[in-house]
Amino acid sequence: MLTLAIDTSNIPLSVAVLADQQPVAQIQTACAKNHSTTLMPAIDQALKLAQTTIQAIDRFVVTIGPGSYTGVRIAVTTAKTLAWTLKKPLYALSSLAALTTPWATATMDQVIVPLIDARRNCFFTGFYRWQDHQAVTLQPDAYLSAEQIVTAILKLPQEQIVLAGQLTVEQQDYFQTALTNKKVQIAQGLATQPLAGNFGLLVNERHLVTDLNALVPNYLRPTEAEANWLKAHPDAPKTNYVEEV
C-alpha cells in the first residue's frame, strides 16, 4: 500500500511517500516559506524520489490542526482535492498527535505533551502516551496558556514528561523552571517537527474521513476575524462560520 502523507500545520512542511508503513521518500523543511507555493512541488519531488506517481497512491493522510490557520487550510484543501479527484481514501490526524511519533517505541511510562506556539504565551497542546503501538489520548487537544499547561502537568501521576514541538530557549527555560517536580525531557532536532514519514504509525480506521465535504480544519479557537466579529456582535448565535464558508 502506498501512502502520501502531508503536514503544513505550522512552520515546518513535511511530505512523505510510504510503502505500507515504511517511508521511502520524505521532503522536510522548517523555514518560514509560503506553503501554498511549496507544497505541490514538494509532493511532486517526493513522488519522483519514491519512483511512483500520484495515480499509484492508495491513500492520503493529512494533519488537520490545530496550528497556523493558513497552514492547516493548505494541507487540508490539497489532501481533500487529491482524494476526491483520484477517488482514494483520506485519513485525518491531529497535528499534535503527529508530534508524538518519535516516542512510539518508548518503554517507560511517560506523557508526551506536544506544544504548538499560538502566541501571547498560549499553546495548542494535548497529552498523549504511546501504549501497545498506539497513541493514547490522555487529555484532548486544547488551546491553553502556559500556566494552564503547567498546572495540568503537575497534576499528572507520571513523573516522566516529554515536551515536544519547536520551543524557543525562553519557553524551554520557563517550562523547565515551572516543572522542577517532574523529570522533563525537551525534544531536540528532528523530534521537534512533524515527520510525515512516521504518520503510518498513527493511522487507524477511526481516522478515515467518510465525508470529504464535511472535513474542516480543527482550529481550536476562532480566527481573528471571527473573534472581532463576535466581540462586536455578542448576542449573535454561536456557530462555525469557517465550516459554513
Protein Blocks (a to p, Z undefined) as FASTA:
>chain_A
ZZddddffbmbdcddddehjacfbdcdddbdcdfklmmmmmmmmmmmmnopafklpmbdc
ddebdcdfklmmmmmmmmmmmmmmnopacddddfklmmmmmmmmpcbdcdddddddeejh
iacddddddeehiacdfbdcddddfklmmmmmmmpmbfbdcdedjddfklmmmmmmmmmm
bccdddehjllpccfklmmmmpcfklpcfblklpccdehpacfklmmmmmmmmmbccddf
klmZZ
